[in-house]
């Protein structure tokens, strides 16, 4: 079973104040890049793995999706999602993505934002998602980039030119990483990009797009702190097709 | 036109002494991983982009390839390849991969080892290779990994646990990198993994396998200096299919 940090009171209190939780999709700098990877949603049945407060589910319905199933491990996240949603075509369900069961050939899009790096058995999940999609359906997800996750001590330092620099070590040593984020001992699972992509290909997906998110010049002008994201990628965005 | 460092006397003298140039394919630790990505070669027409001394061309013929066309920018490399090869089914040609012309639908395999990071216009080259392949043919290549190439000062340092650590900065800033390797001012072109893969996909290729080379335990036991390659990937291995 995946660690449920999201129901830890200290974590939840901090996490709930992130811009992307307060402002929704517009608070996530990678959202325009993700949106460009999504298909038209009118008439589509959508699966959202790690749905959190339901921002994407509600957006998908506003874009014309016929139904959305949002799944999250966190009771607090699902309770808040339900409280914020008045839409009978959105179903929220508390479930662990490790060992998840899904109906076969039922969805036109599977989406997930920043959830799969908490999953130890990515291969099982990918095979299960593949079966749950109709032929031709897209699987679009974001994860923490392995450059961001690999090192034992993942913190900025300054090189001799004064440039913000990110450390990489243990890149080929896949598996558990323990970090502190709002609370101590948050567990994540590092996988190489090759492993992520080969797992998709091995499950029968065709890779459509791979993007290592970098902010645009306009985004940096509006929010100068984003400039450091040019130094190393924090997020990996992937689109694959059944 | 690509920089021709290989015909610089100092560079050539040093480069010629690398284990992979003295021992051939067996001197390259990534070779078993590459070989596992290659198709059976019997009866195949093979293109080798950046063929160097012709080690791969001769191996491909020994594996039963019908013909091999080896292309390299370096007159010295091609002269040595010709001197070391007695096989009318292998043709060596001096040409720049920037602006390369190739016959259409002529090859069953395009192969390249550690050459494309010297190429500025990767998109043009990929589109040209795609047209030169028959449908179903594989394009298997290795490049320096962008984690290895991105930083302004790409050198090991030691973290507070005594672990060899690699610096990453300027990852999203694609383009020219100037390094010193046997000679000063070697020019390479940094591209994100996403860019490399999306260029292939955009040209019509299907990505089949992506591997960030890491030595095996047996390889490290035999050559302990390889252990540091577990800390950060030096090479990216890609297989794509027309």
Interface residues (C-beta under 8 A of the other chain):
Chain A: X147 X150 X151 X152 X153 X159 X160 X161 X163 X164 X165 X166 X167 X168 X169 X170 X171 X172 X173 X192 X193 X194 X197 X198 X201 X206 X207 X208 X209 X210 X211 X212 X214 X229 X230 X231 X232 X233 X236
Chain B: X147 X151 X152 X153 X159 X160 X161 X163 X164 X165 X166 X167 X168 X169 X170 X171 X172 X173 X192 X193 X194 X197 X198 X201 X206 X207 X208 X209 X210 X211 X212 X214 X229 X230 X231 X232 X233 X236
